[in-house]
C-alpha cells in the first residue's frame, strides 16, 4: 500500500457502478458494474479499462465519528462516485472502453493486490498484451463542511511478459517514451517517460458545491424516451444504497447516449454534453488528467501493434492534449509540480508523434522546469533538441543536446538511456564535423575525447535486472 494510504484503516466504497461504452461508433462494448476486489474483473474485449478502486476514509473519520457521521461520509463518497460516473458519459473515451468499480465487499484489498490479480487473472481473463489499464484510487476525509479527496492515478499498457515472471508490478508495463533519428536517419535516440503514476494534492469540495454539481448533472442527465430534446423524460438521481449499472451505446455521431439500466431502472437517451463537467473538473482536475492519459495510452497502443484492438478516433491526440492542457491550467501550486510535469511530458510526446518537435521541445522544457530532479525529462529534452538541430536542416529554437544528456547523468550517473544517447549524438556530431556541417550553437570540441569518456562509463554500467 502506498505511504499516503498507509494510515487509512476504514474503507468507504466511493466508486459504485459505471458503464462500458464504445464512443465514436454505433454499438455497445459491454456493461459495467461493480465486483468484489477479491475477484477483480476487466472487460477482455475492450482496448482499455478504467479500474476505480474504492477510496479509503482516514483513521480520524473512522474512530472519532459517530455512526450517523460515518453513514454521512459513506453516502457522500457514494454520491461523488455517482457524479464521476455521469461525468464519464460526457467525456471522450477514445473507443472500446470498459469501466468496473472494485469494492471491498468481502474484505479489504490493497490496490497493488487488485492490480496483481488483474494481471494474473481474477474473475476475468488476465490482462492481454497491449491492453490499456488506468487505475484510480484514493482517500477521503472531512474537515468541517469541507470534503477532501486525494487521488492516485496509474496508467499503463500491458507488455508481453508472462504472468509471474516479472519481479515487480511495473515489470508488466510497456515502456512509454519516444525514438528519434539524427544524422540523416543513421542514428537513433530514445527516451522514456517516468512511470505513469501520480499522487495528486488533496482537493476540497464543500457540501454546497457538491449540491450544485449534483444539480448540474441532474439537469444534464435527463433520460428521454427518444433522442430528441422535445421528448419527455425523467432525470437520473442519486439514491443511497440503490445499485445501478448501465450499458451505453453512442448514437448520432456521439450526440446521444442510449443507456439501459441492467437492474431494470430508467432507460432511454441522454444528450451528451462535455460542458456539464466543467464545474466538477475545476474541483477535481485529475479527471482531466485521467482522460488525457487514457487518450495517450490508446494512441501508443495503436502505434505499437501489440494486440488486435480497434484504433482510437482520429481526434484522439487533439482531445488528449486538450484535457492535459486543461489540467495544467487548473492544477496550480508547488505540490502539484510532479503532476504538471508528467502532463506536459505526455503532451510533448503526442507532439513528437506528430513530428511537431518544436512543440515537443517546449513541453519537455516545461516538464524539466517543473520537476528538475527527474532525469527522464532532461533526456526527453535532449532528444527533441537533437532532432531539431541535427536530423536535417537545423530548425530554430534548439539547445545543445549534449547538455541535456549530461544534466540527466548528473542526476543519475548510471542512466543507460542518457549515456547511450550522449554516445550516439557525439558520434553523429563527429560525422557532421567531418563535412563542416555542425550547426551553430553546438559544441563540437574534443569530440573524440568526450566520446571515449562516455564509452568507458558505458562499459562499466550494467543493465538493470528488474523494475
C-alpha positions in Angstrom: 0.0 0.0 0.0 1.4 3.4 -0.9 2.5 5.6 2.1 -0.2 8.2 1.6 -2.8 5.5 2.3 -0.9 3.6 4.9 -2.7 5.3 7.8 -6.2 4.8 6.5 -8.0 1.8 8.0 -11.7 2.3 7.5 -12.8 1.6 4.0 -15.6 3.6 2.2 -16.9 2.4 -1.2 -16.8 5.6 -3.3 -16.9 4.0 -6.8 -20.3 2.4 -7.3 -21.3 1.4 -10.7 -20.1 2.6 -14.1 -20.6 1.8 -17.7 -18.6 0.4 -20.6 -19.0 2.1 -23.9 -17.7 2.3 -27.5 -17.8 6.0 -28.3 -17.4 7.4 -31.8 -19.1 4.3 -33.3 -22.6 2.9 -33.0 -22.7 -0.2 -30.8 -22.2 -1.4 -27.3 -18.9 -2.7 -26.0 -20.3 -4.2 -22.8 -21.9 -3.4 -19.4 -20.1 -2.2 -16.4 -20.9 -2.7 -12.7 -19.1 -3.5 -9.5 -17.2 -6.5 -8.4 -15.6 -7.7 -5.1 -11.9 -6.6 -5.0 -11.0 -10.2 -4.2 -12.3 -11.2 -7.7 -11.1 -8.3 -9.9 -12.6 -8.0 -13.3 -12.0 -6.1 -16.5 -13.5 -6.5 -20.0 -11.3 -8.7 -22.0 -12.7 -7.4 -25.3 -12.1 -3.7 -24.5 -9.0 -2.0 -25.7 -8.8 -0.1 -22.5 -10.3 -0.4 -19.0 -10.7 2.1 -16.2 -10.5 0.4 -12.8 -11.8 2.6 -9.9 -10.9 1.1 -6.5 -12.9 2.3 -3.6 -11.4 5.1 -1.7 -10.4 4.8 1.9 -11.6 7.0 4.8 -9.0 8.4 7.2 -8.5 6.9 10.6 -9.9 10.1 12.2 -13.2 9.7 10.3 -13.5 6.1 11.4 -12.5 6.4 15.1 -13.9 9.8 16.1 -17.2 9.9 14.1 -20.5 8.6 15.5 -22.5 6.1 13.4 -24.6 8.9 11.8 -21.4 10.7 10.7 -20.0 7.5 9.2 -23.1 6.9 7.2 -23.0 10.5 6.0 -19.4 10.1 4.9 -20.2 6.9 3.1 -23.2 8.5 1.4 -21.1 11.5 0.4 -18.5 9.2 -1.1 -21.0 7.2 -3.0 -22.6 10.4 -4.3 -19.3 11.6 -5.6 -18.8 8.2 -7.4 -22.2 8.6 -8.9 -21.3 12.1 -10.3 -18.0 10.8 -11.6 -19.8 8.0 -13.4 -22.2 10.5 -15.0 -19.2 12.7 -15.9 -17.6 9.8 -17.7 -20.5 9.7 -20.1 -19.9 13.2 -21.2 -16.1 12.8 -21.8 -14.2 11.4 -24.8 -13.3 7.8 -24.1 -11.4 7.0 -27.3 -13.4 4.0 -28.2 -13.6 0.4 -26.8 -13.7 1.3 -23.1 -14.7 -0.8 -20.1 -15.1 0.5 -16.5 -15.8 -1.6 -13.5 -15.6 -0.5 -9.9 -13.8 -2.7 -7.4 -15.4 -2.8 -4.0 -14.5 -4.1 -0.6 -17.5 -6.4 -0.4 -16.0 -9.3 1.4 -12.8 -7.9 2.9 -10.2 -5.3 2.4 -7.8 -5.3 -0.6 -4.7 -3.3 -1.2 -4.7 -1.7 -4.6 -1.5 -3.4 -5.6 -3.1 -6.8 -4.8 -6.0 -5.9 -7.0 -3.7 -4.9 -9.8 -1.6 -8.1 -9.4 -4.7 -10.3 -9.6 -5.9 -8.4 -12.7 -2.5 -9.2 -14.4 -2.7 -12.8 -13.4 -6.4 -13.1 -13.9 -9.2 -12.7 -11.3 -12.8 -13.1 -12.2 -11.8 -12.3 -15.8 -9.0 -13.4 -18.1 -5.6 -11.9 -17.4 -4.9 -8.5 -19.0 -3.8 -9.2 -22.6 -0.6 -7.9 -24.1 -1.2 -4.4 -25.4 -4.3 -3.8 -23.3 -4.5 -0.4 -21.5 -5.4 -0.1 -17.8 -6.0 3.1 -15.9 -6.3 2.6 -12.1 -7.9 5.3 -9.9 -7.7 5.0 -6.1 -7.5 7.4 -3.2 -8.7 8.5 0.2 -11.5 10.7 1.6 -11.7 12.7 4.8 -13.7 15.6 6.1 -12.9 18.8 8.0 -15.9 20.8 9.0 -18.0 21.5 5.9 -15.2 20.6 3.5 -14.9 17.1 1.9 -11.3 16.3 0.9 -10.4 13.8 -1.7 -6.8 12.7 -2.6 -6.4 10.6 -5.6 -3.7 8.4 -7.1 -3.8 7.6 -10.8 -1.8 4.9 -12.6 -1.9 4.0 -16.2 -0.1 1.5 -18.4 -0.1 -0.8 -21.4 0.4 -4.4 -20.7 3.6 -5.8 -22.1 4.2 -9.4 -23.3 5.9 -10.6 -20.1 4.0 -13.8 -18.9 2.3 -13.5 -15.5 4.5 -14.5 -12.6 7.8 -13.7 -14.4 8.3 -10.0 -13.6 9.8 -9.3 -10.1 7.7 -6.1 -9.7 4.3 -4.9 -10.9 5.9 -2.3 -13.2 7.7 -5.2 -14.9 4.4 -5.9 -16.7 4.2 -2.3 -18.0 5.2 -1.4 -21.5 7.9 1.4 -21.5 6.4 4.7 -22.6 8.6 7.1 -24.5 9.8 8.0 -28.0 12.5 7.4 -30.6 14.1 9.9 -32.9 16.7 9.7 -35.6 19.6 12.1 -36.2 22.3 12.3 -38.8 20.1 11.6 -41.9 18.4 8.7 -40.1 21.6 6.8 -39.4 21.4 7.0 -35.6 18.5 6.6 -33.2 18.0 8.3 -29.8 15.5 7.0 -27.3 13.8 8.5 -24.2 11.4 7.1 -21.7 8.7 8.8 -19.6 8.6 8.2 -15.8 6.0 5.6 -14.7 2.5 7.0 -15.2 1.9 7.0 -11.5 0.8 10.3 -9.9 -0.5 11.2 -6.4 -2.4 14.4 -6.5 -2.8 17.1 -3.9 -6.0 16.8 -1.7 -9.0 18.6 -3.3 -11.6 20.3 -1.2 -15.3 20.3 -2.1 -17.9 21.9 0.1 -21.2 20.3 0.6 -22.9 23.3 -1.1 -20.6 22.8 -4.1 -21.5 19.1 -4.2 -25.1 20.0 -4.2 -24.5 22.5 -7.1 -22.6 19.8 -9.1 -25.4 17.4 -8.4 -28.0 19.9 -9.7 -26.0 20.4 -12.9 -25.8 16.7 -13.6 -29.4 16.1 -12.7 -30.4 18.7 -15.3 -28.0 17.3 -17.9 -28.8 13.6 -17.3 -32.5 13.6 -18.2 -33.3 10.2 -19.7 -35.7 10.7 -22.7 -37.8 8.2 -24.5 -36.4 9.3 -27.8 -33.1 11.0 -28.9 -34.7 14.5 -29.0 -34.8 17.4 -26.6 -38.5 17.7 -27.2 -39.1 14.1 -26.0 -40.4 13.8 -22.4 -38.0 12.3 -19.8 -37.0 11.8 -16.2 -33.8 12.8 -14.5 -31.3 10.3 -13.1 -30.9 11.0 -9.4 -28.6 9.6 -6.8 -30.3 7.1 -4.5 -28.3 5.9 -1.5 -27.9 2.2 -1.4 -29.7 1.8 -4.8 -27.4 0.0 -7.3 -27.3 1.0 -10.9 -25.3 -0.5 -13.8 -25.7 0.6 -17.4 -24.9 -0.4 -20.9 -24.1 2.7 -23.0 -24.5 2.9 -26.8 -23.2 6.0 -28.6 -25.6 7.2 -31.3 -25.9 10.1 -33.7 -22.2 10.7 -34.0 -21.7 11.0 -30.3 -24.5 13.4 -29.7 -26.8 11.0 -27.8 -26.2 8.2 -25.3 -28.6 5.3 -25.2 -28.4 4.0 -21.6 -30.0 0.8 -20.3 -30.1 0.0 -16.6 -29.4 -3.7 -16.3 -31.2 -3.7 -12.9 -34.4 -2.6 -14.6 -34.3 1.1 -13.8 -34.8 4.1 -16.0 -33.5 3.6 -19.6 -33.5 5.8 -22.7 -31.5 8.5 -24.2 -29.3 11.2 -22.6 -27.9 14.2 -24.6 -24.1 14.1 -24.4 -22.6 17.5 -23.3 -19.0 17.9 -22.2 -19.7 21.3 -20.8 -21.7 20.0 -17.9 -18.5 18.6 -16.4 -16.8 22.0 -16.2 -17.6 22.7 -12.5 -16.7 19.1 -11.4 -13.4 19.2 -13.3 -12.5 22.6 -11.8 -12.8 21.0 -8.4 -11.2 17.7 -9.4 -8.8 18.4 -12.3 -7.3 14.9 -12.1 -10.4 13.8 -14.0 -9.0 15.8 -17.0 -5.6 14.1 -16.4 -7.2 10.7 -16.4 -8.9 11.4 -19.7 -5.7 12.7 -21.3 -3.7 9.8 -20.1 -6.2 7.4 -21.4 -6.0 9.1 -24.9 -2.2 9.0 -24.9 -2.2 5.3 -24.0 -4.7 4.4 -26.7 -2.6 6.2 -29.3 0.5 4.4 -28.1 -1.4 1.1 -28.2 -2.4 1.7 -31.8 1.2 2.6 -32.8 2.8 -0.4 -31.0 0.9 -3.0 -33.0 0.9 -5.2 -29.8 -2.6 -6.9 -29.7 -5.5 -6.6 -32.1 -7.5 -3.6 -30.8 -9.8 -1.1 -32.6 -7.9 2.1 -33.2 -8.8 5.3 -31.4 -10.6 8.1 -33.3 -8.6 10.5 -35.5 -9.3 13.2 -33.0 -7.7 11.3 -30.1 -4.4 13.3 -30.0 -6.2 16.6 -30.0 -8.6 15.6 -27.3 -5.9 14.1 -25.1 -3.8 17.3 -25.5 -6.9 19.5 -24.6 -7.6 17.5 -21.5 -4.0 17.5 -20.3 -3.6 21.2 -21.0 -6.7 22.0 -19.1 -5.3 20.0 -16.2 -2.1 22.0 -16.2 -4.0 25.3 -16.3 -6.2 24.3 -13.4 -3.8 22.5 -11.1 -1.5 25.1 -9.6 0.8 25.1 -6.7 4.2 23.6 -5.7 2.7 20.4 -4.5 1.3 19.7 -8.0 4.6 20.2 -9.8 5.2 16.5 -10.5 1.7 16.0 -11.9 2.0 19.1 -14.1 5.4 17.9 -15.3 4.1 14.5 -16.3 1.1 16.1 -18.1 3.4 18.4 -20.0 5.7 15.4 -21.0 2.6 13.5 -22.2 1.6 16.4 -24.4 5.2 16.7 -25.7 5.2 13.0 -26.6 2.0 13.4 -28.5 3.5 16.4 -30.4 6.6 14.3 -31.2 4.4 11.5 -32.5 3.0 14.1 -34.9 6.5 15.3 -35.9 6.0 18.7 -34.1 9.4 18.7 -32.5 9.4 22.4 -31.6 6.1 21.9 -29.8 7.5 18.8 -28.1 10.6 20.6 -27.0 8.6 23.4 -25.4 6.6 20.8 -23.4 9.7 18.8 -22.4 11.4 22.0 -21.2 8.3 22.8 -19.2 8.4 19.3 -17.6 12.1 19.6 -16.7 11.5 23.0 -15.1 8.5 21.8 -13.1 10.3 18.6 -11.9 14.0 19.4 -12.1 15.2 16.3 -10.3 13.7 13.7 -12.7 16.4 12.8 -15.3 13.8 11.4 -17.7 12.5 14.9 -18.6 16.0 16.2 -19.4 16.7 13.2 -21.6 13.4 13.9 -23.5 14.5 17.5 -23.9 17.9 16.4 -25.3 16.2 14.1 -27.8 14.0 16.9 -29.0 17.0 19.2 -29.3 18.9 16.6 -31.3 16.0 16.2 -33.7 15.7 20.0 -34.2 19.5 20.6 -34.6 20.7 17.6 -36.5 18.1 15.5 -38.2 18.1 17.6 -41.4 18.4 21.3 -41.8 18.7 23.0 -38.4 15.4 24.3 -37.0 15.3 27.4 -34.8 14.9 27.2 -31.0 17.2 24.3 -30.0 19.8 24.0 -27.4 22.9 21.7 -27.3 21.5 18.2 -26.8 24.7 17.0 -25.1 24.0 19.5 -22.3 20.6 17.9 -21.5 22.0 14.4 -21.6 24.8 15.5 -19.3 22.3 17.1 -17.0 20.4 13.9 -16.9 23.5 12.0 -16.0 24.3 14.4 -13.2 21.1 13.3 -11.6 21.6 9.6 -12.4 25.2 8.8 -13.3 24.3 5.2 -14.4 21.4 6.2 -16.6 22.0 3.9 -19.6 19.4 5.7 -21.7 21.2 9.1 -21.3 24.6 7.5 -21.7 23.7 5.8 -25.0 22.0 8.9 -26.3 25.1 11.0 -25.5 27.4 8.5 -27.2 25.1 8.3 -30.2 24.8 12.0 -30.5 28.6 12.6 -30.2 29.2 10.1 -32.9 26.7 11.8 -35.2 28.2 15.1 -34.4 31.7 13.8 -35.3 30.3 12.9 -38.8 28.9 16.4 -39.2 32.2 17.9 -38.1 34.0 16.0 -40.9 31.9 17.8 -43.5 31.9 21.2 -41.7 28.1 20.9 -41.0 28.0 21.4 -37.3 25.0 23.7 -36.5 25.8 27.0 -34.8 25.4 26.7 -31.0 26.6 23.1 -30.8 29.8 22.3 -29.0 31.9 20.2 -31.3 35.2 20.5 -29.4 37.2 17.4 -28.2 34.6 15.0 -29.6 37.0 12.0 -29.6 38.0 12.5 -26.0 34.4 13.2 -24.8 33.1 10.1 -26.6 36.0 8.0 -25.1 34.9 9.0 -21.6 31.3 8.2 -22.3 32.1 4.8 -23.7 34.3 4.0 -20.7 31.5 4.7 -18.4 29.1 2.7 -20.5 31.4 -0.3 -20.3 31.1 -0.3 -16.5 27.3 0.2 -16.2 25.2 -3.0 -16.0 21.8 -3.4 -17.4 19.1 -3.2 -14.7 17.7 -6.6 -13.8 14.3 -5.5 -12.5 11.9 -2.6 -12.5 
